[in-house]
Amino acid sequence: MSGIQHPFLRQTLTHHHIVACDARRGAPVVLPRGRPPTRKGTTLRNEPRSRTDIPTDARPSPRPSVFSPAADLIGSELDLRLTGSRIADALTPAFSDAASVYLLERWRREENAYLTADPPRIEAHRLALRLGAGAKEDWEAVLPVGEVIVFPRGTPHARALASGQAQLLDAVDTITVERLLASGDVDARLQDLLMVSSFLVVPLRLGESTIGFVVCTRGPDRKAFVPEEVAAVEELAARAALALDNARRYQRERRTALAIRDSLPHGTHQELAGCRVAHGSLPAGPDTVIGGDWFDVLERPGDRVSLIVGDAMGHGPESAVAMLQLRTAARALAGLDIPAADLVRRLDALACDTPGASFATCIYAEWDAALHTCTLVGAGHPPPLLRGPDGHSAPVPLVEAGLPLGLGTGHYEATVITVPEPSLLVLYSDGLVESRDADIDQEIARLARALDAAVDEPVGAGGQDPLPTLCHHLLHAPSDATGGDDRTLLLAELTPARG
């Protein structure tokens, strides 16, 4: 929240000096070190010397934290708003009667947040607000979280941002008071909120930049903040700024991953000439949006269909970006209508020059319904499964497994199989078959058995399409795999053309 300005005196405490400024002129005056000066009955004391200047045996023993246990949780969640709430919770109600957290709106939106030496105004986003335990929970209408406030030059908030120094007053500044009174919701509650004995604004500093500020207030029935308490809030703010930056970075990466995920084929299935496809992905862990797994389904001339499943190593935005580049390249190469083996060779060459794409794997399949053939090329990827009319699923023996992409070998051979009867082709990522306790071949055989068991069950009962239902069942089925990697599955129901 904001605050009221004392009509005569405004104090600013820092680690090195205390600044007093006349509220009528707004000009700061640096008080020299030495004898503690006084003004209108208020004693202003210089800050203690650096702790390194104090003899070891004279240093006081560590004191218990003046903040609530919520201070220990700051940074435990990579969520911007939740981190802001932790900060406000740490400061109330034991330390202050009310606390709020503001972020520079330009910084929050990841725009240029550098301030000039004396900006005419600053725009700050109210990230969190908490009033003491006895306050009513109906302040959202007056001080809504998420609101962007403009603080003109001369307010303690703007001074804290511009100077990087804490601002301590004995009343809420007049500009804030006028803004709140003009909100049209003036009642006894608001008047109580503005009646404070101590008003503190501490900047949130990140390196040489200031990204926001924390506001604390105490009511008239409590003692004013003292220099030691201001220093404690500054230390908390330094840790909070790092936590807020981490949360903002994570949210940016999450947005990137979501955008990449949205670029993948939508829906759960597709209908193509001579081929019905169901697909899906299951990220590893509750906090992972997507990693390096990717898949694609491309319609080709002459009733042909290209199917591909790949996996760029690792997780996070780097793997997701590498995956997106490989997928885009595969789509472009497929449009050139070149042989399958040449397509994978060119993908290998491109991966050599793509950061994060080295050791990526993929399996490429091209289905020709007219010729009844399926051409497969592997690049260090688990072999596909094929379930024929006999109702038995087994891995397709490839002529050559191929090395992962990005190694520059350029040697890939195609495996051509004839599919005279309707069959089910299964492409998948290694997240479905990896295990620390079993051989990869054993896990592939287990997946084949799970596929047969699921097909024999009435998974499509109740009017549901059996193919996407089968895909969902296999993605979420318990397995011996560790579950530490993303799962991607593509089922293709191949139907040869007749005549």
CORNOR-V858624 format. One record per backbone hydrogen bond with DSSP energy under -0.5 kcal/mol. NH is the residue of the N-H (numbers start at 1). CO is the residue of the C=O. Records with the same first field share a line. If there is no record, write none. Layout:
BEGIN
NH=CO ; CO
END
This chain:
BEGIN
4=172
10=21
11=168
12=19
14=17
19=12
20=29
21=10
22=27
23=8
25=22
26=22
28=26
29=20
31=18 ; 29
39=42
42=39
43=41
44=37 ; 42
45=43
53=50
54=51
58=55
59=55 ; 56
68=90
71=68
72=69
73=70
74=71
76=73
79=77
83=79
84=80
85=81
86=82
87=83
88=84
89=85
90=86
91=87
92=88 ; 89
93=96
96=91
97=217
98=217
99=130
100=215
101=128
102=213
103=125
104=211
105=123
108=104
109=105
110=107
111=106
119=116
122=151
124=122 ; 149
125=103
126=124 ; 147
127=101 ; 125
128=101
130=99
132=97
135=132
138=136
142=139
143=139
146=126
147=144
149=124 ; 147
151=122 ; 149
152=150
153=120
155=152
159=155
160=156
161=157
162=158
163=159
164=160
167=201
168=11
169=199
173=4
177=173
178=174
179=175
180=176
181=177
182=178
183=180
184=181
187=185
191=187
192=188
193=189
194=190
195=191 ; 192
196=194
197=218
198=218
199=169
200=216
201=167
202=214
204=212
205=203
206=209
209=206
211=204 ; 209
212=204
213=102
214=202
215=100
216=200
217=98
218=198
220=195
222=219
229=226
230=226
231=227
232=228
233=229
234=230
235=231
236=232
237=233
238=234
239=235
240=236
241=237
242=238
243=239
244=240
245=241
246=242
247=243
248=244
249=245
250=246
251=247
252=248
253=249
254=250
255=251
256=252
257=253
258=254
259=255
260=256
261=257
262=258
263=259 ; 260
264=261
270=277
272=270 ; 275
275=272
276=493
277=270
278=491
279=268
280=489
282=487
285=283
288=285
289=287
292=314
294=310
296=308
298=306
300=304
304=300
305=367
306=298
307=365
308=296
309=363
310=294
311=361
312=292
320=316
321=317
322=318
323=319
324=320
325=321
326=322
327=323
328=324
329=325
330=326
331=327
332=328
333=329
334=330
335=331
336=332 ; 333
337=334
338=333
343=339
344=340
345=341
346=342
347=343
348=344
349=345
350=346
351=347
352=348
353=349 ; 350
354=351
355=353
357=354
359=405
360=357 ; 405
361=311
362=379
363=309
364=377
365=307
366=375
367=305
368=373
369=303 ; 367
372=368
373=368
374=417
375=366
376=415
377=364
378=400
379=362
380=401 ; 402
381=401
385=426
386=394
387=424
388=386 ; 392
391=388
394=386
396=384
398=396
405=360
407=404
412=410
415=376
416=414
417=374 ; 415
419=372
423=494
424=387
425=423 ; 492
426=385
427=425 ; 490
429=488
432=429
433=430
434=430
443=439
444=440
445=441
446=442
447=443
448=444
449=445
450=446
451=447
452=448
453=449
454=450
455=451
456=452
457=453
459=454 ; 457
461=458
464=461
469=465
470=466
471=467
472=468
473=469
474=470
475=471
476=472
477=473
482=434
487=282
489=280
490=427
491=278
492=425
493=276
494=423 ; 492
495=274
497=369
END
